[in-house]
């Protein structure tokens, strides 16, 4: 897979999730603006709790990875992806972080040649 295909597939996934978030979550949130209730709704049964816990832990893993690569490889602006990992979601933050790091590491690699 070349860089362009990698980048556009990640953009597609981030956009797809963002559209799903807009159509599924925003209307319900606007109907009864209760952010705490919206968060708690992710834990209404064992299955939803499992998915919600997975999302929270995936965000924590992403945060650890972003911090590690900021120090080790000087990947910058990962914090933006962490914010996007909160709203609209980890799928967006993770996909965009992969594109961000791939671009920065590729540019840095071509500068060294």
TANOR-V642823 format. One record per residue. N is the residue number from 1. RES is the residue in one letter. PSI is psi as a letter, one per 30 degrees, with the letter a starting at -180 (NA if undefined). NEAR is the number of other ideal C-beta (glycine too) atoms within 10 Angstrom. D_FIRST is the distance of its C-alpha to the first C-alpha in Angstrom with 1 decimal. Layout:
((N & RES & PSI & NEAR & D_FIRST) (N & RES & PSI & NEAR & D_FIRST))
This chain:
((1 & X & k & 6 & 0.0) (2 & X & l & 6 & 3.8) (3 & X & e & 11 & 6.7) (4 & X & e & 8 & 8.2) (5 & X & e & 9 & 6.3) (6 & X & e & 13 & 6.5) (7 & X & e & 15 & 10.0) (8 & X & e & 11 & 11.2) (9 & X & e & 14 & 10.4) (10 & X & e & 19 & 12.4) (11 & X & e & 13 & 15.0) (12 & X & e & 11 & 15.4) (13 & X & e & 16 & 16.1) (14 & X & e & 23 & 18.5) (15 & X & e & 12 & 20.1) (16 & X & e & 13 & 20.6) (17 & X & e & 18 & 22.3) (18 & X & e & 17 & 24.3) (19 & X & e & 11 & 25.6) (20 & X & e & 13 & 26.6) (21 & X & e & 15 & 28.3) (22 & X & e & 11 & 30.2) (23 & X & f & 9 & 31.4) (24 & X & e & 10 & 32.2) (25 & X & e & 14 & 33.4) (26 & X & e & 11 & 34.8) (27 & X & e & 9 & 37.5) (28 & X & e & 12 & 38.7) (29 & X & e & 13 & 38.8) (30 & X & f & 8 & 40.8) (31 & X & e & 8 & 43.2) (32 & X & i & 8 & 44.3) (33 & X & i & 8 & 43.0) (34 & X & j & 12 & 43.0) (35 & X & e & 8 & 40.1) (36 & X & e & 7 & 41.6) (37 & X & e & 11 & 42.2) (38 & X & e & 13 & 38.6) (39 & X & e & 10 & 37.4) (40 & X & f & 11 & 40.0) (41 & X & f & 12 & 39.0) (42 & X & f & 13 & 35.8) (43 & X & h & 13 & 38.1) (44 & X & f & 10 & 40.4) (45 & X & l & 7 & 39.7) (46 & X & e & 7 & 38.2) (47 & X & e & 8 & 34.9) (48 & X & e & 12 & 34.5) (49 & X & e & 12 & 35.5) (50 & X & e & 11 & 32.8) (51 & X & e & 11 & 30.0) (52 & X & e & 16 & 31.6) (53 & X & e & 12 & 32.0) (54 & X & e & 11 & 28.3) (55 & X & e & 15 & 27.3) (56 & X & e & 12 & 29.8) (57 & X & e & 11 & 28.7) (58 & X & e & 16 & 25.0) (59 & X & e & 17 & 26.2) (60 & X & e & 12 & 28.2) (61 & X & e & 12 & 25.3) (62 & X & e & 18 & 23.2) (63 & X & e & 16 & 26.4) (64 & X & e & 10 & 26.7) (65 & X & e & 16 & 23.1) (66 & X & e & 23 & 23.6) (67 & X & e & 14 & 26.9) (68 & X & e & 12 & 25.8) (69 & X & f & 18 & 23.0) (70 & X & e & 15 & 25.5) (71 & X & e & 9 & 27.9) (72 & X & e & 8 & 25.7) (73 & X & g & 12 & 23.0) (74 & X & h & 10 & 24.9) (75 & X & k & 22 & 22.3) (76 & X & l & 12 & 24.5) (77 & X & g & 13 & 25.1) (78 & X & f & 21 & 23.7) (79 & X & e & 12 & 27.1) (80 & X & e & 14 & 26.1) (81 & X & e & 25 & 23.3) (82 & X & e & 17 & 26.0) (83 & X & e & 9 & 28.3) (84 & X & f & 20 & 25.8) (85 & X & f & 24 & 25.4) (86 & X & e & 11 & 29.0) (87 & X & j & 11 & 29.1) (88 & X & f & 18 & 27.3) (89 & X & l & 19 & 25.6) (90 & X & e & 23 & 23.4) (91 & X & e & 19 & 20.5) (92 & X & e & 22 & 20.6) (93 & X & e & 26 & 21.5) (94 & X & e & 23 & 18.7) (95 & X & e & 24 & 15.9) (96 & X & e & 20 & 17.4) (97 & X & e & 25 & 18.0) (98 & X & e & 17 & 14.3) (99 & X & e & 18 & 13.7) (100 & X & e & 19 & 17.0) (101 & X & e & 20 & 16.5) (102 & X & e & 15 & 13.1) (103 & X & e & 13 & 14.9) (104 & X & e & 17 & 18.0) (105 & X & e & 14 & 16.7) (106 & X & e & 11 & 14.7) (107 & X & e & 9 & 17.9) (108 & X & e & 12 & 20.0) (109 & X & e & 9 & 18.2) (110 & X & f & 8 & 18.6) (111 & X & f & 7 & 22.2) (112 & X & f & 5 & 23.0) (113 & X & NA & 4 & 22.1))
